[in-house]
Amino acid sequence: VASVAVTDGVNITLTDKSGNYQLLSNKTAQFVYISIPAGYAIPHNKGVAHFYKPIEHKASSFTANFQLDRLEKSDKDHVFVVWADPQIISKKDAQALIDRPAPDLRDLVANYPAGTLVHAVGCGDLVWDHFELIDDYRQAVSITGVPFFNVIGNHDMDLNARTDDYSANTFKENFGPTYYSFNRGNIHYVMLDDVFFIGTAKKYIGYLTETQLQWLEQDLKHVTAGSTVVVSLHIPTNTGAMRREKAKQEELGGTVSNREQLYKILAPYKVHIMSGHTHMNEKWENGNITEHVHGTICGAWWTGSICGDGTPCGYGVYSVNGTDLKWHYKSVGQNKDYQFSVTVNDFNTVQKQVRVNIWNYD
């Protein structure tokens, strides 16, 4: 396949007309991987997208071949879902993930016309610092029947790492690189690692490294200006936390500190950002960018079925038609029409309060 982007996370090259490529790399690179082109199936291993090969540094050169299977139908119309913060910490939590959200997504997909193309984003905090539960997360993913592209969250980092450079080792062993891209239809998808570990267990900031930003600049050189780009990362670039908490400044681990640099790179495109982390459901618009901050799969950390803002445990569902996106929030165990709740408080006979919570309002 010609013109497929191949990268080691630093440099990017394109395959020639015969599908061959050469890539100059160095000892710091851990993977060679492709940006899956539009019109081709998503390769996966029991639901976990598999588009990369670990680099063997024993020899001066390394060969990595990738198989691409052309789709039988156009992928310009497709669906994707976003699971934010499964955050399982125990076998009980893991079983809940396997028993409820996973079959819920499987059933959602079954309700679409046969052959509908669906992929998913695991938007970080796949586990809650307990890496022995990654296999349980993978089991849940396999039940859905949907290929998942995964993003690293603050609870997916190695807590005993010396520096940020090594904090994603376990994640990489299970899911591959922490930043990458792929294409489906007219949409270019980008996954980024915006959790920067500062050397002490559970201490981090929202930050995109220079290496990633330089890679992203190269990646987007192959995307036509004006195209729709969907970026997924764990920590939001923007939230309503300052307004809610009446804070004078944003929490360092609450948003991406150098987001303006990201925005500059994304300026030529129509952008949707997918994030999680806050355990609340919000939507923000900033010029060419719409950010979707998702409620959680885990609800109240598996102790209850609602998030901190009253949003039910659930996930975002996005229908893509060409370059346009439409979306709704899918509460686990509920149908598509379940979009708000009404509560009447009648503490006395004189005055009543009616509260309406619309968790995915625009």
Sequence and secondary structure as in RCSB ss.txt:
>XXXX:A:sequence
VASVAVTDGVNITLTDKSGNYQLLSNKTAQFVYISIPAGYAIPHNKGVAHFYKPIEHKASSFTANFQLDRLEKSD
KDHVFVVWADPQIISKKDAQALIDRPAPDLRDLVANYPAGTLVHAVGCGDLVWDHFELIDDYRQAVSITGVPFFN
VIGNHDMDLNARTDDYSANTFKENFGPTYYSFNRGNIHYVMLDDVFFIGTAKKYIGYLTETQLQWLEQDLKHVTA
GSTVVVSLHIPTNTGAMRREKAKQEELGGTVSNREQLYKILAPYKVHIMSGHTHMNEKWENGNITEHVHGTICGA
WWTGSICGDGTPCGYGVYSVNGTDLKWHYKSVGQNKDYQFSVTVNDFNTVQKQVRVNIWNYD
>XXXX:A:secstr
 TT EEESSS EEE  TTS       TT  EEEE B TTB   EETTEE  EEE  TTSS         B SS  
SEEEEEEE    B SHHHHHHHHHTHHHHHHHHHHTS TT  EEEEE S SBSS GGGHHHHHHHHHHHTS EEE
   GGGS TT SSGGGTTHHHHHHH  SSEEEEETTEEEEE   EEE SSTT EEE   HHHHHHHHHHHTTS T
T EEEEE SS S  SHHHHHT SS  TTTSBTTHHHHHHHHTTSEEEEEE SSSS EEEEETTEEEEE   SSTT
TTSSSB TTS BSEEEEEEEETTEEEEEEEETTS TT  EEEEEE SSSS  EEEEEETT  
